[in-house]
Amino acid sequence: MGTRLPNGKTDTENAFEMVAVEKHSCIMWHDYRSWEYPALTCYLDDLSKKQEIFHIEDTKLCVWFNDPSGSIISRLID
């Protein structure tokens, strides 16, 4: 996924449009909290108010899960 806005925003919007609502899937982003791309971090922080986005600790990765059955997210959160 592109790490500069508007590329990151456009890529994110396209990825969400491609998600099949009834199937398990995920979207991942890199360069989250990167000093080189602060606009991407702000965008993902804002998006996380609407979508449940997880930051993978000690990385620059974030992930969103389409979890229609609730089986993925329940295993991630204790």
JOQUI-V896517 format. One line per field, one symbol per residue. ss: DSSP state (H for helix, E for strand, - for the rest). burial: b if it has 9 or more other ideal C-beta (glycine too) atoms within 8 Angstrom, else e. A space follows every 50 residues. Layout:
# JOQUI-V896517
ss->???
burial->???
This chain:
# JOQUI-V896517
ss->------HHHHHHHHHHHH------EEEEE--------HHHHHHHHHH--- --EEE------EEEEE------HHHH--
burial->bebbeebbbbbbeebeeebeeeebeebbbebbebeebebbbebbeebbee eebbbeeeeebbbbbbbeeeebbeeeee
